[in-house]
Amino acid sequence: MKKKIAITLGDPSSIGPEIVLKSFLNNKFDPDKFILIGNKASVLASGISFPKEIEFVEIMPEVHNFETGKITKVSGEVSFRSLELACDMANKSEISAIVTAPVSKESINLAGHHFSGQTEILEHFLSRNGEKAEMLFVSKDFRVLLLTRHVPVSKVPSLITFDFVVSKINELSSQLKKHFRINNPNIALCALNPHAGEGGLIGDEEINVLIPAVEKLQTDGINISGPYPADMLFSKAAKAFKEGTQPYDCYVSCFHDQGLCAVKTIDVGNTVNTTIGLSVIRTSPAHGTAFDIAGKGIADCSSMTAAIKLAIELAC
């Protein structure tokens, strides 16, 4: 029997339970293929019919009420324990993939679990032999990898080293071949500085780090070019997205907002945050908890639905 896909309901005070249930309500997903992990009180509070044929594992059943749209310790605890259980199931080879609804980093930290995001929690529980989780955003054939994730912008230059870039992009190429079945991935690297540093006039990271890293990767057989000015690279990506074909299989951004401003401008509604590099694939919507609309029944489930569909595809 094929292993199921685990779906965590995210922060119970957020739109997480709503968008998961809406995804099942609006699509013909086979309920036998999934396990839902979360708190039933948050499911009932959504007001959406729960598909009873889906296996459900309840977290903290003693909790019956949540403060909708609020950052709370109890919501953070439910969120964390849901992820912890999904990872435990993955480590036991009981599931084929994990789909996660949004969580609040503040709530999780308030509950005493000091992580900067779900990706870091997954890496903590799933990493084997030093594996590193990588954050890849996917919308059709538009893919963006973040070299650095949840770190202050001021720390990014010190993290972008020659060995770091070479290692990350080698792993990216391997993962694109393995999971996306791209035989020779064509990768474009964003520059760190405006105008790719203008020959050292606006920063020297391109000259000292990025260009040598690209040359080394090319020598090793990786199909990569750059570093290119990020504004021009992503403007071309946006035009190509409208036309239905991308010139590159993946774009690599140096820091969080450099990549995500492009991702969320081009196609936030259907983009999937995909964790690669670990023993199991994880997918998630490319948006957050949306506390401001939690409990109102108006959340758009498009990105969550896309995350479930991509998990099904990659888990095959």
C-alpha positions, 0 to 999 in steps of 0.5 A, a space after each residue: 500500500 502506498 504511503 500517505 501524505 501528512 498535512 499539518 493544519 498550521 496555527 489553529 488561530 490562523 487561516 490554516 485549518 480553513 484553507 486545508 478544508 477548502 482545498 478538500 472541499 473544492 478538489 477531488 483529492 482521494 481522502 485515502 491518500 492523506 493524514 491530517 494532523 492538528 486540533 479538531 477544535 480549530 477544524 470545527 471553528 472553521 465552519 467547513 464540513 470535515 471530510 470524515 473519511 480522512 485519517 485525523 491525528 489530533 494534537 492536544 485534544 484537551 484544548 477546545 478554544 483558540 483566540 482567532 487571529 491572535 498570537 498565543 502560546 497554546 497555538 504555538 504549541 499545537 503548531 510545533 507538536 503537529 510538525 514534530 509528529 509529521 517529522 516523526 512519521 517521516 523518519 519512521 517511513 510512514 508517510 511519503 511527503 509533508 504539506 504544512 499550513 502556515 504557522 506563526 513564528 512568534 507563537 512557536 517561540 512564545 511556546 518555548 521552541 526557538 526556531 525562525 520558521 517551519 523550514 528550520 524545524 523540519 531540518 532539525 528533526 529530519 536532517 541526516 548526516 548533515 543534510 540542509 533544508 533548502 527553500 525552493 519556491 515553485 509556480 509551474 516552471 518558475 522556480 526560485 531558490 533562496 541562498 539565505 532565508 530567515 536572517 537579517 539582511 545585514 548578515 547576508 554578505 558574511 554568509 555568502 561565501 565561495 564554498 557556501 554558494 558552490 555547495 548550495 547550487 550543487 545540491 540544487 542541481 541534484 534536487 532538480 534532477 531527482 525530484 523535478 526530473 530535469 536532466 540538465 538544469 539551467 540555473 541563473 544566479 542573482 547578484 547580491 549588489 545593485 547592478 551586479 556590483 558595477 565592477 566593484 563600485 557598488 560592492 565586491 561580493 560579485 568579483 570576490 565570491 559569486 563570479 569565482 563560484 559560478 566559474 567553479 560550478 561551470 567547470 564541474 559541469 553545472 549549467 549555471 550563469 550569472 551573477 545577473 542584476 536581480 531586477 533585470 533577471 526577474 523582470 525577464 522572468 515575469 515576462 516569460 511567465 506570462 508567455 508560458 515558458 521560462 529561459 531558466 529552470 531555476 533562479 537563485 536569489 541571495 537573500 529572502 526578499 530579493 527572491 520573494 518580492 519577485 515570487 509574490 509579484 509574479 504569482 503569489 496565489 499559486 506558488 508553493 514553498 517547497 523544502 528540498 534537501 531532506 529525506 522527505 519533500 515538504 510543500 506549503 503555501 507561499 503566504 503566512 497565517 493571515 491573522 487579519 482575516 482568520 475566522 471570517 471564511 474568506 481566505 483564498 485556498 489556491 496556494 494551499 491547493 497548489 501545495 497539495 497537488 505538488 506534494 502528490 506529484 513529487 511524492 510519486 
